[in-house]
Amino acid sequence: MIVCLCNRVSDREIARHVRAGLNFDEIQMELGVATQCGRCEGCARDVVAQCNATCPTAAITGCDRTTDWAVQPSQRAG
């Protein structure tokens, strides 16, 4: 799902950056999310929070892609 229309940033892209250990401010600088119109900031922060709740130690241990909350079961690779 596209979260930021202005910069075409998806929820998966945000989640990937969270798993790499970046916080919202770092993701904002890296991807440009919530830097144009700002309407996506709430949703982008929700994605970051959800990913942190799913895999709170992502920067240390990594997160198994099969548990990625943003990927629906029907979209997961076999």
All heavy atoms as TSV, in Angstrom:
chain	resi	resn	atom	element	x	y	z
A	1	MET	N	N	0.842	-1.167	0.000
A	1	MET	CA	C	0.000	0.000	0.000
A	1	MET	C	C	0.895	1.241	0.000
A	1	MET	O	O	1.878	1.292	0.732
A	1	MET	CB	C	-0.891	-0.057	1.243
A	1	MET	CG	C	-1.480	1.259	1.646
A	1	MET	SD	S	-2.469	1.176	3.154
A	1	MET	CE	C	-1.189	1.298	4.380
A	2	ILE	N	N	0.540	2.206	-0.811
A	2	ILE	CA	C	1.272	3.463	-0.836
A	2	ILE	C	C	0.825	4.299	0.367
A	2	ILE	O	O	-0.362	4.541	0.562
A	2	ILE	CB	C	1.018	4.248	-2.145
A	2	ILE	CG1	C	1.517	3.446	-3.346
A	2	ILE	CG2	C	1.692	5.624	-2.089
A	2	ILE	CD1	C	3.011	3.218	-3.369
A	3	VAL	N	N	1.782	4.715	1.178
A	3	VAL	CA	C	1.507	5.542	2.350
A	3	VAL	C	C	1.666	7.015	1.996
A	3	VAL	O	O	0.821	7.836	2.304
A	3	VAL	CB	C	2.441	5.156	3.518
A	3	VAL	CG1	C	2.288	6.117	4.679
A	3	VAL	CG2	C	2.183	3.726	3.964
A	4	CYS	N	N	2.763	7.337	1.330
A	4	CYS	CA	C	3.066	8.721	0.957
A	4	CYS	C	C	2.899	8.881	-0.554
A	4	CYS	O	O	3.720	8.372	-1.327
A	4	CYS	CB	C	4.494	9.086	1.373
A	4	CYS	SG	S	5.009	10.742	0.884
A	5	LEU	N	N	1.831	9.558	-0.949
A	5	LEU	CA	C	1.581	9.752	-2.376
A	5	LEU	C	C	2.593	10.706	-3.002
A	5	LEU	O	O	3.012	10.513	-4.135
A	5	LEU	CB	C	0.167	10.285	-2.601
A	5	LEU	CG	C	-0.961	9.332	-2.243
A	5	LEU	CD1	C	-2.307	10.043	-2.362
A	5	LEU	CD2	C	-0.930	8.107	-3.131
A	6	CYS	N	N	2.978	11.744	-2.266
A	6	CYS	CA	C	3.893	12.754	-2.816
A	6	CYS	C	C	5.233	12.143	-3.225
A	6	CYS	O	O	5.806	12.513	-4.254
A	6	CYS	CB	C	4.129	13.863	-1.799
A	6	CYS	SG	S	2.650	14.809	-1.367
A	7	ASN	N	N	5.741	11.206	-2.407
A	7	ASN	CA	C	7.048	10.609	-2.669
A	7	ASN	C	C	6.965	9.129	-3.027
A	7	ASN	O	O	7.990	8.457	-3.124
A	7	ASN	CB	C	7.966	10.801	-1.463
A	7	ASN	CG	C	8.320	12.250	-1.278
A	7	ASN	OD1	O	8.817	12.891	-2.202
A	7	ASN	ND2	N	8.034	12.792	-0.110
A	8	ARG	N	N	5.735	8.639	-3.201
A	8	ARG	CA	C	5.491	7.244	-3.586
A	8	ARG	C	C	6.254	6.266	-2.692
A	8	ARG	O	O	7.074	5.460	-3.134
A	8	ARG	CB	C	5.835	7.014	-5.046
A	8	ARG	CG	C	5.299	5.717	-5.605
A	8	ARG	CD	C	5.267	5.762	-7.115
A	8	ARG	NE	N	5.130	4.500	-7.770
A	8	ARG	CZ	C	4.156	3.599	-7.611
A	8	ARG	NH1	N	3.226	3.802	-6.747
A	8	ARG	NH2	N	4.120	2.494	-8.321
A	9	VAL	N	N	5.954	6.341	-1.391
A	9	VAL	CA	C	6.586	5.483	-0.394
A	9	VAL	C	C	5.543	4.488	0.099
A	9	VAL	O	O	4.456	4.883	0.523
A	9	VAL	CB	C	7.141	6.303	0.789
A	9	VAL	CG1	C	7.755	5.394	1.842
A	9	VAL	CG2	C	8.162	7.317	0.293
A	10	SER	N	N	5.887	3.209	0.061
A	10	SER	CA	C	4.945	2.165	0.473
A	10	SER	C	C	5.157	1.758	1.928
A	10	SER	O	O	6.202	2.030	2.524
A	10	SER	CB	C	5.108	0.930	-0.417
A	10	SER	OG	O	6.321	0.277	-0.118
A	11	ASP	N	N	4.166	1.065	2.470
A	11	ASP	CA	C	4.279	0.541	3.828
A	11	ASP	C	C	5.401	-0.494	3.917
A	11	ASP	O	O	6.106	-0.568	4.916
A	11	ASP	CB	C	2.959	-0.046	4.308
A	11	ASP	CG	C	2.402	-1.150	3.421
A	11	ASP	OD1	O	2.822	-1.263	2.241
A	11	ASP	OD2	O	1.527	-1.900	3.889
A	12	ARG	N	N	5.595	-1.255	2.871
A	12	ARG	CA	C	6.671	-2.254	2.864
A	12	ARG	C	C	8.043	-1.592	2.906
A	12	ARG	O	O	8.959	-2.086	3.559
A	12	ARG	CB	C	6.577	-3.143	1.624
A	12	ARG	CG	C	5.429	-4.111	1.691
A	12	ARG	CD	C	5.457	-4.990	0.481
A	12	ARG	NE	N	4.357	-5.935	0.527
A	12	ARG	CZ	C	4.221	-6.924	-0.302
A	12	ARG	NH1	N	5.100	-7.107	-1.265
A	12	ARG	NH2	N	3.202	-7.744	-0.202
A	13	GLU	N	N	8.173	-0.476	2.207
A	13	GLU	CA	C	9.444	0.250	2.205
A	13	GLU	C	C	9.740	0.794	3.599
A	13	GLU	O	O	10.870	0.709	4.095
A	13	GLU	CB	C	9.358	1.405	1.208
A	13	GLU	CG	C	10.592	1.639	0.423
A	13	GLU	CD	C	10.378	2.672	-0.677
A	13	GLU	OE1	O	9.233	2.918	-1.106
A	13	GLU	OE2	O	11.398	3.235	-1.082
A	14	ILE	N	N	8.726	1.342	4.243
A	14	ILE	CA	C	8.886	1.853	5.604
A	14	ILE	C	C	9.244	0.710	6.543
A	14	ILE	O	O	10.181	0.821	7.345
A	14	ILE	CB	C	7.611	2.584	6.068
A	14	ILE	CG1	C	7.400	3.848	5.239
A	14	ILE	CG2	C	7.688	2.914	7.558
A	14	ILE	CD1	C	6.041	4.516	5.448
A	15	ALA	N	N	8.529	-0.399	6.447
A	15	ALA	CA	C	8.799	-1.555	7.309
A	15	ALA	C	C	10.209	-2.085	7.101
A	15	ALA	O	O	10.895	-2.456	8.069
A	15	ALA	CB	C	7.775	-2.659	7.040
A	16	ARG	N	N	10.681	-2.101	5.877
A	16	ARG	CA	C	12.036	-2.562	5.579
A	16	ARG	C	C	13.072	-1.667	6.288
A	16	ARG	O	O	14.053	-2.159	6.844
A	16	ARG	CB	C	12.252	-2.570	4.060
A	16	ARG	CG	C	13.535	-3.170	3.612
A	16	ARG	CD	C	13.674	-3.325	2.091
A	16	ARG	NE	N	12.878	-2.446	1.256
A	16	ARG	CZ	C	11.767	-2.806	0.599
A	16	ARG	NH1	N	11.305	-4.034	0.682
A	16	ARG	NH2	N	11.119	-1.934	-0.153
A	17	HIS	N	N	12.835	-0.381	6.286
A	17	HIS	CA	C	13.749	0.544	6.951
A	17	HIS	C	C	13.704	0.402	8.472
A	17	HIS	O	O	14.723	0.511	9.142
A	17	HIS	CB	C	13.454	1.977	6.522
A	17	HIS	CG	C	14.029	2.318	5.190
A	17	HIS	ND1	N	13.496	1.851	4.008
A	17	HIS	CD2	C	15.096	3.068	4.844
A	17	HIS	CE1	C	14.219	2.303	2.993
A	17	HIS	NE2	N	15.194	3.048	3.479
A	18	VAL	N	N	12.507	0.140	9.016
A	18	VAL	CA	C	12.392	-0.092	10.460
A	18	VAL	C	C	13.174	-1.340	10.844
A	18	VAL	O	O	13.915	-1.352	11.825
A	18	VAL	CB	C	10.917	-0.217	10.901
A	18	VAL	CG1	C	10.817	-0.654	12.351
A	18	VAL	CG2	C	10.183	1.100	10.695
A	19	ARG	N	N	13.033	-2.402	10.051
A	19	ARG	CA	C	13.774	-3.639	10.338
A	19	ARG	C	C	15.281	-3.422	10.259
A	19	ARG	O	O	16.048	-4.126	10.901
A	19	ARG	CB	C	13.349	-4.747	9.373
A	19	ARG	CG	C	11.984	-5.323	9.681
A	19	ARG	CD	C	11.721	-6.597	8.900
A	19	ARG	NE	N	11.922	-6.464	7.472
A	19	ARG	CZ	C	10.992	-6.118	6.593
A	19	ARG	NH1	N	9.774	-5.860	7.005
A	19	ARG	NH2	N	11.274	-6.042	5.312
A	20	ALA	N	N	15.690	-2.433	9.481
A	20	ALA	CA	C	17.118	-2.112	9.374
A	20	ALA	C	C	17.589	-1.269	10.563
A	20	ALA	O	O	18.777	-0.972	10.674
A	20	ALA	CB	C	17.397	-1.375	8.067
A	21	GLY	N	N	16.649	-0.879	11.450
A	21	GLY	CA	C	17.016	-0.168	12.657
A	21	GLY	C	C	16.778	1.331	12.639
A	21	GLY	O	O	17.161	2.030	13.570
A	22	LEU	N	N	16.125	1.860	11.603
A	22	LEU	CA	C	15.881	3.297	11.521
A	22	LEU	C	C	14.620	3.674	12.284
A	22	LEU	O	O	13.657	2.905	12.325
A	22	LEU	CB	C	15.727	3.735	10.062
A	22	LEU	CG	C	17.013	3.986	9.279
A	22	LEU	CD1	C	17.790	2.708	9.067
A	22	LEU	CD2	C	16.695	4.643	7.958
A	23	ASN	N	N	14.627	4.857	12.889
A	23	ASN	CA	C	13.430	5.375	13.551
A	23	ASN	C	C	12.672	6.268	12.570
A	23	ASN	O	O	13.117	6.466	11.436
A	23	ASN	CB	C	13.789	6.121	14.839
A	23	ASN	CG	C	14.633	7.348	14.607
A	23	ASN	OD1	O	14.533	8.009	13.572
A	23	ASN	ND2	N	15.482	7.676	15.563
A	24	PHE	N	N	11.555	6.843	13.009
A	24	PHE	CA	C	10.722	7.625	12.083
A	24	PHE	C	C	11.484	8.802	11.489
A	24	PHE	O	O	11.405	9.053	10.289
A	24	PHE	CB	C	9.436	8.121	12.758
A	24	PHE	CG	C	8.608	8.953	11.828
A	24	PHE	CD1	C	7.791	8.347	10.886
A	24	PHE	CD2	C	8.673	10.335	11.856
A	24	PHE	CE1	C	7.040	9.100	9.996
A	24	PHE	CE2	C	7.924	11.100	10.968
A	24	PHE	CZ	C	7.108	10.484	10.044
A	25	ASP	N	N	12.204	9.540	12.323
A	25	ASP	CA	C	12.935	10.710	11.819
A	25	ASP	C	C	13.964	10.325	10.761
A	25	ASP	O	O	14.124	11.021	9.751
A	25	ASP	CB	C	13.621	11.450	12.963
A	25	ASP	CG	C	12.628	12.091	13.921
A	25	ASP	OD1	O	11.482	12.374	13.495
A	25	ASP	OD2	O	12.988	12.306	15.099
A	26	GLU	N	N	14.647	9.211	10.972
A	26	GLU	CA	C	15.639	8.742	9.997
A	26	GLU	C	C	14.967	8.282	8.704
A	26	GLU	O	O	15.467	8.552	7.606
A	26	GLU	CB	C	16.474	7.615	10.606
A	26	GLU	CG	C	17.332	8.085	11.767
A	26	GLU	CD	C	17.888	6.948	12.603
A	26	GLU	OE1	O	17.242	5.886	12.710
A	26	GLU	OE2	O	18.984	7.135	13.162
A	27	ILE	N	N	13.832	7.625	8.841
A	27	ILE	CA	C	13.076	7.184	7.671
A	27	ILE	C	C	12.564	8.393	6.898
A	27	ILE	O	O	12.614	8.419	5.665
A	27	ILE	CB	C	11.921	6.251	8.081
A	27	ILE	CG1	C	12.487	4.933	8.612
A	27	ILE	CG2	C	10.955	6.012	6.931
A	27	ILE	CD1	C	11.471	4.045	9.290
A	28	GLN	N	N	12.126	9.393	7.623
A	28	GLN	CA	C	11.647	10.617	6.987
A	28	GLN	C	C	12.756	11.265	6.159
A	28	GLN	O	O	12.529	11.675	5.026
A	28	GLN	CB	C	11.143	11.590	8.057
A	28	GLN	CG	C	10.441	12.792	7.507
A	28	GLN	CD	C	9.854	13.653	8.599
A	28	GLN	OE1	O	10.420	13.781	9.680
A	28	GLN	NE2	N	8.707	14.242	8.323
A	29	MET	N	N	13.946	11.329	6.698
A	29	MET	CA	C	15.079	11.902	5.972
A	29	MET	C	C	15.471	11.039	4.775
A	29	MET	O	O	15.775	11.542	3.701
A	29	MET	CB	C	16.279	12.075	6.897
A	29	MET	CG	C	16.088	13.118	7.969
A	29	MET	SD	S	15.917	14.780	7.310
A	29	MET	CE	C	17.566	15.058	6.747
A	30	GLU	N	N	15.470	9.724	4.966
A	30	GLU	CA	C	15.899	8.784	3.926
A	30	GLU	C	C	14.904	8.701	2.765
A	30	GLU	O	O	15.289	8.724	1.601
A	30	GLU	CB	C	16.091	7.398	4.543
A	30	GLU	CG	C	16.592	6.350	3.603
A	30	GLU	CD	C	18.067	6.467	3.272
A	30	GLU	OE1	O	18.809	7.073	4.062
A	30	GLU	OE2	O	18.456	5.942	2.228
A	31	LEU	N	N	13.612	8.588	3.083
A	31	LEU	CA	C	12.599	8.349	2.059
A	31	LEU	C	C	11.798	9.587	1.680
A	31	LEU	O	O	11.100	9.582	0.669
A	31	LEU	CB	C	11.623	7.259	2.531
A	31	LEU	CG	C	12.232	5.892	2.841
A	31	LEU	CD1	C	11.155	4.949	3.363
A	31	LEU	CD2	C	12.908	5.320	1.612
A	32	GLY	N	N	11.856	10.613	2.500
A	32	GLY	CA	C	11.090	11.820	2.219
A	32	GLY	C	C	9.633	11.727	2.633
A	32	GLY	O	O	8.832	12.601	2.294
A	33	VAL	N	N	9.283	10.681	3.384
A	33	VAL	CA	C	7.905	10.511	3.822
A	33	VAL	C	C	7.517	11.670	4.757
A	33	VAL	O	O	8.311	12.108	5.579
A	33	VAL	CB	C	7.700	9.134	4.497
A	33	VAL	CG1	C	8.438	9.006	5.800
A	33	VAL	CG2	C	6.246	8.824	4.684
A	34	ALA	N	N	6.315	12.191	4.574
A	34	ALA	CA	C	5.770	13.294	5.389
A	34	ALA	C	C	6.598	14.567	5.305
A	34	ALA	O	O	6.690	15.319	6.257
A	34	ALA	CB	C	5.597	12.854	6.838
A	35	THR	N	N	7.199	14.826	4.140
A	35	THR	CA	C	7.973	16.053	3.977
A	35	THR	C	C	7.339	17.010	2.971
A	35	THR	O	O	7.808	18.135	2.824
A	35	THR	CB	C	9.418	15.752	3.504
A	35	THR	OG1	O	9.370	15.058	2.265
A	35	THR	CG2	C	10.182	14.948	4.538
A	36	GLN	N	N	6.293	16.581	2.289
A	36	GLN	CA	C	5.635	17.452	1.302
A	36	GLN	C	C	4.337	17.992	1.907
A	36	GLN	O	O	4.375	18.987	2.598
A	36	GLN	CB	C	5.367	16.687	0.007
A	36	GLN	CG	C	6.617	16.193	-0.681
A	36	GLN	CD	C	7.449	17.329	-1.242
A	36	GLN	OE1	O	6.924	18.248	-1.839
A	36	GLN	NE2	N	8.744	17.257	-1.036
A	37	CYS	N	N	3.235	17.340	1.679
A	37	CYS	CA	C	1.945	17.833	2.176
A	37	CYS	C	C	1.719	17.471	3.643
A	37	CYS	O	O	0.962	18.130	4.331
A	37	CYS	CB	C	0.791	17.328	1.312
A	37	CYS	SG	S	0.362	15.585	1.546
A	38	GLY	N	N	2.351	16.381	4.109
A	38	GLY	CA	C	2.252	15.980	5.510
A	38	GLY	C	C	1.061	15.120	5.869
A	38	GLY	O	O	0.933	14.670	7.000
A	39	ARG	N	N	0.185	14.850	4.923
A	39	ARG	CA	C	-1.016	14.069	5.218
A	39	ARG	C	C	-0.736	12.617	5.585
A	39	ARG	O	O	-1.543	11.964	6.227
A	39	ARG	CB	C	-1.980	14.118	4.040
A	39	ARG	CG	C	-2.565	15.482	3.840
A	39	ARG	CD	C	-3.559	15.489	2.728
A	39	ARG	NE	N	-4.087	16.839	2.577
A	39	ARG	CZ	C	-5.112	17.140	1.832
A	39	ARG	NH1	N	-5.726	16.191	1.157
A	39	ARG	NH2	N	-5.522	18.379	1.755
A	40	CYS	N	N	0.403	12.112	5.196
A	40	CYS	CA	C	0.724	10.705	5.437
A	40	CYS	C	C	1.431	10.473	6.774
A	40	CYS	O	O	1.665	9.329	7.149
A	40	CYS	CB	C	1.611	10.176	4.315
A	40	CYS	SG	S	3.210	11.006	4.230
A	41	GLU	N	N	1.766	11.529	7.489
A	41	GLU	CA	C	2.590	11.357	8.691
A	41	GLU	C	C	1.968	10.410	9.704
A	41	GLU	O	O	2.641	9.524	10.229
A	41	GLU	CB	C	2.878	12.703	9.355
A	41	GLU	CG	C	3.820	12.547	10.540
A	41	GLU	CD	C	4.295	13.857	11.114
A	41	GLU	OE1	O	4.024	14.923	10.530
A	41	GLU	OE2	O	4.954	13.806	12.159
A	42	GLY	N	N	0.684	10.549	9.969
A	42	GLY	CA	C	0.025	9.671	10.939
A	42	GLY	C	C	0.090	8.215	10.525
A	42	GLY	O	O	0.424	7.336	11.331
A	43	CYS	N	N	-0.200	7.954	9.267
A	43	CYS	CA	C	-0.161	6.580	8.761
A	43	CYS	C	C	1.258	6.035	8.780
A	43	CYS	O	O	1.488	4.893	9.170
A	43	CYS	CB	C	-0.745	6.531	7.353
A	43	CYS	SG	S	-0.836	4.870	6.667
A	44	ALA	N	N	2.217	6.857	8.375
A	44	ALA	CA	C	3.622	6.419	8.366
A	44	ALA	C	C	4.088	6.097	9.781
A	44	ALA	O	O	4.769	5.092	10.006
A	44	ALA	CB	C	4.499	7.492	7.737
A	45	ARG	N	N	3.720	6.924	10.743
A	45	ARG	CA	C	4.084	6.660	12.144
A	45	ARG	C	C	3.424	5.379	12.643
A	45	ARG	O	O	4.022	4.620	13.403
A	45	ARG	CB	C	3.724	7.843	13.026
A	45	ARG	CG	C	4.650	9.028	12.845
A	45	ARG	CD	C	4.345	10.141	13.840
A	45	ARG	NE	N	5.182	11.293	13.622
A	45	ARG	CZ	C	6.407	11.438	14.141
A	45	ARG	NH1	N	6.923	10.498	14.884
A	45	ARG	NH2	N	7.103	12.534	13.895
A	46	ASP	N	N	2.183	5.126	12.210
A	46	ASP	CA	C	1.494	3.883	12.580
A	46	ASP	C	C	2.233	2.664	12.030
A	46	ASP	O	O	2.364	1.645	12.710
A	46	ASP	CB	C	0.056	3.879	12.069
A	46	ASP	CG	C	-0.850	4.835	12.831
A	46	ASP	OD1	O	-0.452	5.311	13.916
A	46	ASP	OD2	O	-1.958	5.107	12.317
A	47	VAL	N	N	2.713	2.752	10.797
A	47	VAL	CA	C	3.465	1.652	10.189
A	47	VAL	C	C	4.747	1.393	10.991
A	47	VAL	O	O	5.074	0.250	11.298
A	47	VAL	CB	C	3.798	1.937	8.710
A	47	VAL	CG1	C	4.749	0.892	8.148
A	47	VAL	CG2	C	2.531	2.006	7.883
A	48	VAL	N	N	5.446	2.463	11.355
A	48	VAL	CA	C	6.677	2.326	12.151
A	48	VAL	C	C	6.351	1.683	13.491
A	48	VAL	O	O	7.027	0.734	13.910
A	48	VAL	CB	C	7.365	3.695	12.341
A	48	VAL	CG1	C	8.490	3.598	13.364
A	48	VAL	CG2	C	7.893	4.215	11.016
A	49	ALA	N	N	5.311	2.150	14.161
A	49	ALA	CA	C	4.932	1.605	15.464
A	49	ALA	C	C	4.534	0.140	15.363
A	49	ALA	O	O	4.921	-0.681	16.202
A	49	ALA	CB	C	3.791	2.420	16.061
A	50	GLN	N	N	3.765	-0.203	14.334
A	50	GLN	CA	C	3.330	-1.591	14.155
A	50	GLN	C	C	4.520	-2.503	13.906
A	50	GLN	O	O	4.604	-3.594	14.458
A	50	GLN	CB	C	2.333	-1.693	13.000
A	50	GLN	CG	C	1.824	-3.082	12.743
A	50	GLN	CD	C	0.946	-3.587	13.865
A	50	GLN	OE1	O	0.167	-2.835	14.429
A	50	GLN	NE2	N	1.037	-4.849	14.178
A	51	CYS	N	N	5.446	-2.061	13.076
A	51	CYS	CA	C	6.619	-2.873	12.788
A	51	CYS	C	C	7.483	-3.018	14.037
A	51	CYS	O	O	7.996	-4.094	14.313
A	51	CYS	CB	C	7.431	-2.264	11.644
A	51	CYS	SG	S	8.728	-3.365	11.053
A	52	ASN	N	N	7.637	-1.958	14.809
A	52	ASN	CA	C	8.401	-2.033	16.050
A	52	ASN	C	C	7.754	-2.993	17.033
A	52	ASN	O	O	8.436	-3.724	17.728
A	52	ASN	CB	C	8.546	-0.646	16.689
A	52	ASN	CG	C	9.639	0.165	16.041
A	52	ASN	OD1	O	10.601	-0.374	15.520
A	52	ASN	ND2	N	9.484	1.476	16.068
A	53	ALA	N	N	6.414	-3.005	17.093
A	53	ALA	CA	C	5.704	-3.911	17.987
A	53	ALA	C	C	5.853	-5.360	17.542
A	53	ALA	O	O	5.941	-6.270	18.361
A	53	ALA	CB	C	4.222	-3.533	18.043
A	54	THR	N	N	5.917	-5.586	16.228
A	54	THR	CA	C	6.047	-6.932	15.685
A	54	THR	C	C	7.453	-7.475	15.872
A	54	THR	O	O	7.650	-8.645	16.144
A	54	THR	CB	C	5.694	-6.935	14.185
A	54	THR	OG1	O	4.378	-6.421	14.035
A	54	THR	CG2	C	5.761	-8.322	13.598
A	55	CYS	N	N	8.426	-6.629	15.712
A	55	CYS	CA	C	9.821	-7.059	15.769
A	55	CYS	C	C	10.646	-5.981	16.472
A	55	CYS	O	O	11.372	-5.224	15.825
A	55	CYS	CB	C	10.342	-7.307	14.360
A	55	CYS	SG	S	11.931	-8.128	14.339
A	56	PRO	N	N	10.540	-5.865	17.822
A	56	PRO	CA	C	11.164	-4.760	18.538
A	56	PRO	C	C	12.684	-4.745	18.531
A	56	PRO	O	O	13.284	-3.722	18.794
A	56	PRO	CB	C	10.629	-4.921	19.960
A	56	PRO	CG	C	10.251	-6.344	20.065
A	56	PRO	CD	C	9.828	-6.767	18.680
A	57	THR	N	N	13.322	-5.857	18.213
A	57	THR	CA	C	14.780	-5.886	18.205
A	57	THR	C	C	15.313	-6.072	16.798
A	57	THR	O	O	16.315	-6.731	16.579
A	57	THR	CB	C	15.321	-7.011	19.121
A	57	THR	OG1	O	14.752	-8.249	18.688
A	57	THR	CG2	C	14.974	-6.763	20.570
A	58	ALA	N	N	14.650	-5.471	15.843
A	58	ALA	CA	C	14.998	-5.655	14.435
A	58	ALA	C	C	16.442	-5.295	14.138
A	58	ALA	O	O	17.107	-5.980	13.378
A	58	ALA	CB	C	14.064	-4.821	13.551
A	59	ALA	N	N	16.946	-4.250	14.740
A	59	ALA	CA	C	18.309	-3.810	14.445
A	59	ALA	C	C	19.345	-4.788	14.988
A	59	ALA	O	O	20.450	-4.870	14.478
A	59	ALA	CB	C	18.547	-2.418	15.023
A	60	ILE	N	N	18.973	-5.544	16.012
A	60	ILE	CA	C	19.930	-6.453	16.636
A	60	ILE	C	C	19.876	-7.846	16.024
A	60	ILE	O	O	20.876	-8.409	15.626
A	60	ILE	CB	C	19.657	-6.557	18.155
A	60	ILE	CG1	C	19.828	-5.169	18.786
A	60	ILE	CG2	C	20.574	-7.569	18.815
A	60	ILE	CD1	C	19.347	-5.083	20.210
A	61	THR	N	N	18.661	-8.405	15.921
A	61	THR	CA	C	18.535	-9.793	15.501
A	61	THR	C	C	17.993	-9.976	14.097
A	61	THR	O	O	18.043	-11.068	13.564
A	61	THR	CB	C	17.614	-10.562	16.463
A	61	THR	OG1	O	16.323	-9.961	16.424
A	61	THR	CG2	C	18.158	-10.554	17.871
A	62	GLY	N	N	17.434	-8.954	13.520
A	62	GLY	CA	C	16.793	-9.103	12.218
A	62	GLY	C	C	15.398	-9.654	12.397
A	62	GLY	O	O	15.051	-10.186	13.432
A	63	CYS	N	N	14.603	-9.501	11.389
A	63	CYS	CA	C	13.212	-9.916	11.471
A	63	CYS	C	C	12.928	-10.892	10.342
A	63	CYS	O	O	13.270	-10.627	9.199
A	63	CYS	CB	C	12.314	-8.685	11.357
A	63	CYS	SG	S	10.614	-8.998	11.804
A	64	ASP	N	N	12.328	-12.005	10.669
A	64	ASP	CA	C	11.969	-13.003	9.676
A	64	ASP	C	C	10.926	-12.419	8.731
A	64	ASP	O	O	9.894	-11.941	9.160
A	64	ASP	CB	C	11.403	-14.228	10.392
A	64	ASP	CG	C	11.088	-15.358	9.447
A	64	ASP	OD1	O	10.921	-15.126	8.244
A	64	ASP	OD2	O	11.016	-16.486	9.930
A	65	ARG	N	N	11.209	-12.449	7.447
A	65	ARG	CA	C	10.292	-11.862	6.466
A	65	ARG	C	C	8.920	-12.527	6.475
A	65	ARG	O	O	7.943	-11.915	6.093
A	65	ARG	CB	C	10.885	-11.928	5.061
A	65	ARG	CG	C	12.063	-11.015	4.904
A	65	ARG	CD	C	12.473	-10.973	3.443
A	65	ARG	NE	N	13.650	-10.155	3.278
A	65	ARG	CZ	C	13.621	-8.857	3.030
A	65	ARG	NH1	N	12.482	-8.241	2.924
A	65	ARG	NH2	N	14.729	-8.179	2.886
A	66	THR	N	N	8.816	-13.766	6.917
A	66	THR	CA	C	7.516	-14.434	6.923
A	66	THR	C	C	6.617	-13.883	8.014
A	66	THR	O	O	5.428	-14.118	7.994
A	66	THR	CB	C	7.660	-15.955	7.105
A	66	THR	OG1	O	8.301	-16.214	8.349
A	66	THR	CG2	C	8.432	-16.563	5.959
A	67	THR	N	N	7.176	-13.120	8.972
A	67	THR	CA	C	6.343	-12.519	10.011
A	67	THR	C	C	6.109	-11.045	9.748
A	67	THR	O	O	5.595	-10.347	10.582
A	67	THR	CB	C	6.985	-12.685	11.397
A	67	THR	OG1	O	8.255	-12.026	11.408
A	67	THR	CG2	C	7.142	-14.131	11.775
A	68	ASP	N	N	6.474	-10.559	8.587
A	68	ASP	CA	C	6.284	-9.152	8.237
A	68	ASP	C	C	4.795	-8.843	8.257
A	68	ASP	O	O	4.022	-9.392	7.500
A	68	ASP	CB	C	6.869	-8.882	6.852
A	68	ASP	CG	C	6.775	-7.425	6.442
A	68	ASP	OD1	O	6.265	-6.603	7.242
A	68	ASP	OD2	O	7.218	-7.107	5.335
A	69	TRP	N	N	4.381	-7.944	9.146
A	69	TRP	CA	C	2.966	-7.637	9.304
A	69	TRP	C	C	2.372	-7.042	8.047
A	69	TRP	O	O	1.174	-7.131	7.821
A	69	TRP	CB	C	2.766	-6.682	10.476
A	69	TRP	CG	C	3.274	-5.318	10.164
A	69	TRP	CD1	C	4.546	-4.857	10.342
A	69	TRP	CD2	C	2.558	-4.261	9.562
A	69	TRP	NE1	N	4.660	-3.590	9.890
A	69	TRP	CE2	C	3.450	-3.181	9.409
A	69	TRP	CE3	C	1.252	-4.111	9.134
A	69	TRP	CZ2	C	3.063	-1.981	8.852
A	69	TRP	CZ3	C	0.885	-2.895	8.576
A	69	TRP	CH2	C	1.781	-1.851	8.449
A	70	ALA	N	N	3.171	-6.396	7.225
A	70	ALA	CA	C	2.655	-5.713	6.054
A	70	ALA	C	C	2.323	-6.675	4.905
A	70	ALA	O	O	1.650	-6.315	3.968
A	70	ALA	CB	C	3.662	-4.672	5.552
A	71	VAL	N	N	2.800	-7.904	4.995
A	71	VAL	CA	C	2.562	-8.867	3.922
A	71	VAL	C	C	1.395	-9.763	4.324
A	71	VAL	O	O	1.437	-10.432	5.344
A	71	VAL	CB	C	3.824	-9.738	3.665
A	71	VAL	CG1	C	3.539	-10.762	2.598
A	71	VAL	CG2	C	4.982	-8.863	3.301
A	72	GLN	N	N	0.357	-9.728	3.540
A	72	GLN	CA	C	-0.805	-10.565	3.798
A	72	GLN	C	C	-0.460	-12.023	3.491
A	72	GLN	O	O	0.366	-12.289	2.634
A	72	GLN	CB	C	-1.971	-10.110	2.938
A	72	GLN	CG	C	-2.399	-8.687	3.206
A	72	GLN	CD	C	-2.838	-8.488	4.648
A	72	GLN	OE1	O	-3.557	-9.307	5.196
A	72	GLN	NE2	N	-2.404	-7.401	5.255
A	73	PRO	N	N	-1.074	-12.979	4.180
A	73	PRO	CA	C	-0.758	-14.399	3.942
A	73	PRO	C	C	-0.839	-14.796	2.473
A	73	PRO	O	O	-0.039	-15.588	2.017
A	73	PRO	CB	C	-1.811	-15.134	4.774
A	73	PRO	CG	C	-2.176	-14.177	5.856
A	73	PRO	CD	C	-2.059	-12.796	5.234
A	74	SER	N	N	-1.759	-14.237	1.734
A	74	SER	CA	C	-1.901	-14.601	0.321
A	74	SER	C	C	-0.766	-14.061	-0.536
A	74	SER	O	O	-0.554	-14.507	-1.649
A	74	SER	CB	C	-3.244	-14.080	-0.227
A	74	SER	OG	O	-3.270	-12.661	-0.135
A	75	GLN	N	N	0.018	-13.084	-0.001
A	75	GLN	CA	C	1.099	-12.485	-0.747
A	75	GLN	C	C	2.454	-13.094	-0.403
A	75	GLN	O	O	3.446	-12.789	-1.046
A	75	GLN	CB	C	1.172	-10.982	-0.475
A	75	GLN	CG	C	-0.050	-10.234	-0.954
A	75	GLN	CD	C	-0.024	-8.795	-0.520
A	75	GLN	OE1	O	0.493	-8.464	0.533
A	75	GLN	NE2	N	-0.565	-7.922	-1.345
A	76	ARG	N	N	2.515	-13.920	0.623
A	76	ARG	CA	C	3.777	-14.487	1.050
A	76	ARG	C	C	4.270	-15.534	0.065
A	76	ARG	O	O	3.508	-16.321	-0.463
A	76	ARG	CB	C	3.638	-15.139	2.432
A	76	ARG	CG	C	3.434	-14.110	3.505
A	76	ARG	CD	C	3.442	-14.752	4.860
A	76	ARG	NE	N	3.167	-13.723	5.853
A	76	ARG	CZ	C	2.481	-13.925	6.941
A	76	ARG	NH1	N	1.998	-15.116	7.224
A	76	ARG	NH2	N	2.264	-12.950	7.780
A	77	ALA	N	N	5.579	-15.520	-0.134
A	77	ALA	CA	C	6.190	-16.519	-1.018
A	77	ALA	C	C	6.236	-17.844	-0.288
A	77	ALA	O	O	6.528	-17.901	0.892
A	77	ALA	CB	C	7.582	-16.080	-1.427
A	78	GLY	N	N	5.983	-18.905	-0.991
A	78	GLY	CA	C	5.875	-20.234	-0.478
A	78	GLY	C	C	6.929	-20.775	0.305
A	78	GLY	O	O	7.107	-21.607	0.969
